[in-house]
Amino acid sequence: MHIDTFDYIIVGAGSAGCVLANRLTASGEFRVLLLEAGPEDRHPWIPFPLSYGKLINTPAVNWCFQSEPEAGTGNRPIPVPRGRVLGGSSSINGLVYVRGQPLDFDTWAQLGNRGWSYDDVLPLFRRIENYEHRTDEWRAAGGPVHVSEAVDESPLYDALFSAGESVGLSRNPDYNGARQEGLCKAQTNIRRGRRMSAAYCYLRPARSRPNLSVRTGALVHRVRLDGKRAAGVECYLEGRLQTLRARREVVLSAGAINSPQILELSGIGDPRVLARHGIEVRHPLPGVGENFSDHIAPRMAWRIRRRGIGYNERGRGLALLWQVVRYLVSRRGILNMPSAPVVGFVRTRPELETPDVQFHFSPWSFSSPKVRKFDRDPGLTCTVYQLRPLSRGSVHLRSPDPRDAPEIRFNFLAEPTDCRATVDGMRFARRIVEAAPMQGLAGAELRPGATVQTDDELLDYARRRAETGYHPAGTCAMGPDSMAVVDARLAVHGIESLRVVDASIMPALTSGNINAPTMMIGEKGAELILGEA
């Protein structure tokens, strides 16, 4: 069994892991190993923003997990795509850049996580960004991740903005600034037509440093413990099982699905779960794999009456060839698109203090979200999701074999508040699309369809057809309580020299897409680690 030693071992080269690798090696003082189960980020589709539609089902760079069938969602497995490549999900995602609301982080702090309020994390968000439009008390330039508005223009978007205003939802020039509420052009981490993944922005500049080692194709089996201290990891690498030692710390950044799996394989977790798989309990921690949260996302669709303003007909045949030429010449068109060029944040009830539902408006429609093949006729899709779901699921081992995907249970729509917000969000989306400014453009509602009208019918549609927002979080939750897995320093309760730094530490899901908050967690984790070093 081969043994090598580093100061820090980071497990997982996703959005947080790439940030850590960059920041921990910047001084040259520490020797750092970054382990990634997937390959280098050389897949030819990765640089193109549109690639999310292709890579969302591509096993070469994607774990392609599926949830367990559950009664609350029609007893069907739901796809759970997760990046299995350098950059993690930032290499395959839809590139909509959302920080979340100040309320999200103030809630984390109120739960006992000092140092995680909005005032605490705002400087970290500013550190990440190179925002091209302006700098002010909320936004900054000069960071590693370029952030800009979606460049695509269309009469369809103009009509949506006018329709939003007609139903009381004004246009917001910066939903990551002073307030989130409103209809907005999406902010994206795209620059000159290229995906700005965490691997490209953080890891690539650090790889020339002699104190950073990056190893791909490294499936971590478990964390090695010396008593109650993490001493390293065992991983399958280069055709054999290897032991890699950490002088200072092991940091799990494998994401909300894989980080709890690795902890349980290491004997850290709920003793009842470990006993089912014959794993010795090294440290009881019942919250591992619990508190799982994601955004359930019913997708609504309408026919568009006017040809030439959507991408269904422009994304097929010879028209697609022209889009390729357009992209090569101007870096515009469908290949430079995020998953949604227009987003919205709404309060579905006037008594709410902040938005509780997000919309993604996309100028196309699919016959099936699994196939991602455009409908033949022009269409508009609106993805609707509740921002702060109360329902909680779990992620636990399927077997003691690290190659087996864990059991993922969403428990979607288990709480009445989630059901109400989902239905109210779908009704609000209809109000926008049916408003007067859209009347010359929007045609028949394709999904769920005009016959679906009552609350029960809309909720049934969500249960039977909704996918996820691809924002899994919370399975190694941060907090001081008995079900927390890490403390506010992101250190695993009761284990020395072991931290978790990824979206799994979120005690509650942030209000929107989670790539930006996950990079912020990476920045915060690096700050904490270096502060204690």
N, C-alpha and C positions, 0 to 999 in steps of 0.2 A: 504494500500500500504506500503510494508516494505521498510525502508530506512537504508542504511549502508554507512559509510564514510571511504574514503581512501585518501592518499596523491595523488597518481596517479592511473588512471584507463586506462588500455591498452585494446583496443577493437581489438581482432584478435590475435591468437597465431600461426601465420605463421612464415616465415623466419625472418622478422624484429621484430615481436612481442615477439618471444622467446629471441632474443638478448636483447631487451629492458628490459624484465622481469629479466633477469640475471643481467644486468649492474645496473639497478636502485635499486636493492635490495642488492647489494654487500656490501655496507657500513653498512647496518642495520638501517640506519637513517630514511628511508621512508617506509611507508606502501603502498604496491602496490597490485592492483587487476588486474589479467589477465583474460579476458573473451574470450571464444571460443564457437562458435555456434555448432561445431561438438563434437565428443566424445574424450575420451582419445585415445592415439596412441597404442592401444592394438590389432588392427586387426592383425591376424597371418601372413599376407603377408608382412606387412610394413618393417620388418627388412631385408628381402631379396632384394638385388639390382634389381633382375629381376621383382620385384613386380609392377613396373610401367606399364608393359603390362597388368596386371590384374586390378590394381586399377584405371586405367585411365577411366574405365566405371563403377565403383563401387559406388553406391549412399551412402553406409554406411559411406564413408570417403571422398566423392567428391560432390561438388555442382552440377556437371554435367550440367552446363549452355549450352545454344546453342545461336548462333547468329541469328539475323533476316535474312531471305532470301534477297539477294541483286542481282541486275542485273549483277554487275561486277564479281560475282562468281557463275553464273549459277542458280540464284534464289533458292539456297539450304541453309538450316541451316547448320552451321559449329559447331561441338562440341567445347566447351570451358571448358575443365576440370580444376577445381581449388580445392585444398585441403580443405576439411571441417573436420578437425581433428587437434589435437595438432601437431604442426610442419607445418601445412598448406601444401602448395604444395611441400615443401622439404620432406614430408613424402610419396609422391606418384610420384615424378618426375623421370627423366631418369638419374640423377646423373652425368651429364657432367658439369665439373666445369670450368667456363670461366669468367674471370674478365671483359673483354672488352678491348678496346684500350685506350691509353692515350688521343687520340684525342676526345673520347667520353666525358671525364670529363673536358678537357680543353674547349670543346664547351659549356658545362653547365656553366662554369665560365665566358666565353665570353658573354653569354646571360645575365649576370648580377648577377650570383649566386656566390658571392665571398666566398672562403673557400671550393669550390668543384672542384678545378683543380686536375689534376692527382697527382701533387706533394702533394696536401692536402690529397687526399684519399688513396695514396699508404700506408702510415703507418697504416691505418685502415684495408686494405686488409691483410697486414702482421700480424696485431693483430689477425685476424680471424684464420689464417692458422697454421696447423702443417704439413708442407710440408716435406715429408719423404726423398726426394732426395738430397737436398742441401739447404744451406742458402747463400744468397748473397744480393746485394743491392735491389733486387726485391722480394725475397722469404724469408720466415722465418719459424722457427719451434717453437713449444711450445704453439700455439693457440688452441682453443677448437675444431676446425674442422680439422680432419685428411684429407689430400689431397695426393693422390698418382696416379700413372699411372695405367691404365687398365692392369691387369696382363695377360689377355688372349694372347696367341701366335698362329700364324697360317701362313702357306705359302701364304694364301690370303692377309694378311696384308703386308707381305714382297713384294709381287707382286705389291700391290697398291703403296707402297713407291717408288719402282723402276719405276713404271709407272708415278708417279708424277714427279720424277726427269727427266724423258725422255721428259716431256712437259714443263719443266722449273719451277716446283714447288718442291723445295727441302724439305727434312725432317727437321722439327724444334723440337729440344729437349724440348723446354719450351715456349709454346705460351702465357703463362701468365707472361713471363719474359721480355727480352729486346725487342722482336718483336713478332708480332702475325702471320705473314705470313708463310705459309708452310703446309705440311702434318704432322700430329702428332699423337702419341698415345694419346688417350683422358685422361685428368686428371679427377679424380673422387673423390667425398667425400664418399669413401668406406674404411673401415678398417677391416681386417680379415674377409671378407665376409659379413660385416654388413653395412647397410645404416647409414650414419652419418647425420641424419636430424638435423634441428635446435632444435627440441624438445629434441633429444637425447644428443646433444652436449652442448646446452645452458640452456635449461629449466630443464632437469633432475638434474644437479648438484645444481640448485637453489631451488628446491622444498622443501628441508629440512629447508630452512630459515623461521623463524616464521613471518617475515614481508612480505612474499609473499603468496597471496591467488590465487588459480587457480580454475576457475569455468567453467566447460564444459556444453554443452547443453544450452548456454546462447545466445539467439537471441536478439541482440540490436535493439530496435525500433527507437530510436532517441537520439541525444545529448540534454540534458536539458540546456536551456539558461536562465541566469538571465541578461536581457538586452543584452549586447554584450559580455557577459562572459560565457564560458562553466562551468557549475556548477556540471555536472555529466551526467549520462545516464539513460534511461529507457530501461529495457530489460526483456524479458520473461524468467524466470528462476524458476526452481523447481515448475512448474505448475501455476505460477502467474506472473503478471506484477510487477516488482520491480523497485524502484528508488534507484540508487547508486550514492553517492555524491563524488566529488573529491575536496579536499582542494586546490590542486595546479594545476593539469592539467588533461585533457582528451586527450588521444593519440589514434588516429585512425590508426590501422595497419591491416586493413581488406582486403587490396589488391586493385588492379586496378578496380575490378568489384564492390566490396562491399563498399569500402570507399566512392566513390561518391554517392552511393545509400543512405548511412546513412546520409551524409550531406544534400542531397535533402529531405529526410524524416524529417530532423531537421529544414527545412525552410531556408537552406543555399544553394543558387544556382541561376540559371537563373530564373527570375520571370516568364517568359513565360512557362517554364517547370513546375514550381510549380503550376501555375494557372491552368494548364490542369488537375491537380490532386486535386485541392481544398486545397492545402497546404498553410498556411499563410507564407508570406515572412518575415523571421526574419532578414535576411541579404542577399542583392543581391550580387551574385558572379557568373557572367555569364560563367566563365571557368569551373565550376564544371561539370565533365562528358565529357568534350571536350578533344581534343588532344589525343584521344585513339590510341594506336599504338601496333602492334604485328608483328611478322615475318610470312609472308605467306610462306608455306613450301610444294612445290610440291615434291612428292616422286617418284623417278625413280627406276626401278628394272631390274635386269638381271638374266638370268639363269646361274648357275655355272656348268661347265662341269665335274669337278672332285668331286666325292663323298667323304665325310668324312672330308671336310675342312670348311663346313658351319654348321649351327645349325638347318636347316629345318628338316633334317632326324634325328638329335640327340636330337631334342626337342619333340619327339613323342614316344608313346608306351613304350616298354622295354628300348629303348635308353634313354628316359627321366628318367627312373628309375635309370639307371646307372649314369646319370648326377647328380641326387640327392645324390647318394652314393659318387660320386666324390667330391661334394660340402661339404658333412659332413666330409670327410676324409682330404681334402686338401684346402677347401675353394676356389676352382677353378671351371671352367666350366660355363655353361650357367646361373646358378643361381647367379653367382657372376659378371654378365655382366652389364655395363651401357647400355644406349640406343644405344650408338655408341662407339666401342672401337677405331676407327680411325676417326679423324676429320681433316678438312682442312680449311684454310683461304686463299682466293685468290683475286687478283686484276683482274677483268674481262677486264679492259682496262689499257694499259701501262701508260697512263698519270695520273692515280690515285696515290695518295700519300700512301694510306693504303688499306688493303683488304676491298672489298665491298660485298663479298659473303662467306658464310660458308657452308661446306659439313659435313654431318654425314654419315659415311659408316658403315653399319651393316651387319653381315654375315648371313642374313636370308631374306626372303621375305614373305609378307602376301598377301593373295588373296583380303583382304579388311582391310583397316586401322581401321575400326570400330569394326570388329570382333576380330582382332589380332590373327588369326589362321594361323599357318605356312602353306605355300605351301608345297605340297608333295615332290617336287624335290628341290635340292639345289638352293639357290638364294642369291643375293646381292642387298641390298637397299641403295640408296644414297638420303638423304634428302638435298634439296638445298634451302637456303634462303638468301635473300638480307639482309645485316647487318643493314643498316641505312635507312629504308623506309621513304619516304616523305609523303605517303598517311596517312590521319588521319580520324578516325571514332569517335564514341561517345558511352557512356554508360549513360542511363537515366532511370528514373523510368518507370515501366510498370503500376503501380498502387500505391496508398498510403499504401497498405498492405505490411509490411516488409517481409512477407513470399513469396511474388511473386518475381521471378527472374526479374532483370531489362532487358530493351531492349538493346541488344549489337549489334552495327553496326560497322563492321570493315572498310568498304570502301576500301577494298584491291584493289591494282593495279589501283588506280584512277590517279596516276601520271605517265607520260611517263618514267621518270627515273627508277621507280620501275619496270615497264614492261620490259624495256631494260635490267636491271640487272638480273631479273629473267630468261629471255630467255638466256642471255649470260652465266649465271651460269649453266643452264642445258646443254648448249653446251660444257662448260668447263668440266663438269662431264663426258660427253660422250668421250671427248678427253682422259681423264685419263683411263677410262675403256676400250677404244678401242686401247690404246697404246700397243706397242709390248710386254712389260713384262707381260701383262694380257692375251695375245692371247691363251695360253694354258689353261686358267681358265675360262674366260668370254665367255658365249654363247650368245644366242639371247636376245635382249632387250625386256623385258616383258611390261614395262610401261615407257614412253608412247607408245613405239614400233617403229620399224624401218620406218613405213609409215609416222610417224609424223616428218617432216623435216623443213618446213618453219618457220620463226619467228611467223607468225600468228597462225600456227598449234600448236607450242609449248606454246604460250601464251594462246590459247584456252584450251589446256590441263590443264594448271595451274588454269585457271578460273573455270573449271568444276570439277577438281579432288583434288586440293591442300587443305590440312588442315592447321593448324597453327603450329608454333614452340612452342606453349604453353608459350609465353612470353608477356602477356598483361601488359601494362604500360601507364603512362602519363596522367591519367584522373583527377589528382589533381596537375597539373604541377607546378613546382617551378619556380619563376621568379618575376621580378619587374613590369611586364606589366599588362594591364587591363584584360587579359585572364588567368593570373596566379591565382592559388588557394592558394599557400603557398609562403612564402618568403624564403630566404636562411637559416633561422633558423628553417624552416619547420613549422612555425606558420601560421595558416589560416589568410589570410588578413582580417583585420577588426574585428576579434573575439579574445578576450583575453582567455588565458589558454586552447587553442585548437590547437593541432598539428596533422599533418598527417605524418606518418613515415612508408613508404612502397614503392613498385615499382610505385605506382600511381604518385609520386612526380617527376619522371623522365621527364625533359622537352623534351628530345629526347631519344629514345631507345638506349641501349648500344649494342655494336657489339658482340653479342653472347648470350648464355643462361644467364638468369638473376638471378639465385638463389644467386650466389656469390655477385653481386652488391646489391641485396636486403638485404643481411646480412650486407654488408658494410653500407648501409643506416641506418640499425638498430644501428650499432656501432656509426655512426655519430650523429644520433638522440639522443642516450643516452648521448653522449659527450656534445651536445648542452643543453640538459635538465639539466644535472648535473652542467654544467658551469653556468647556470642561477639560480640554486637552492641556 
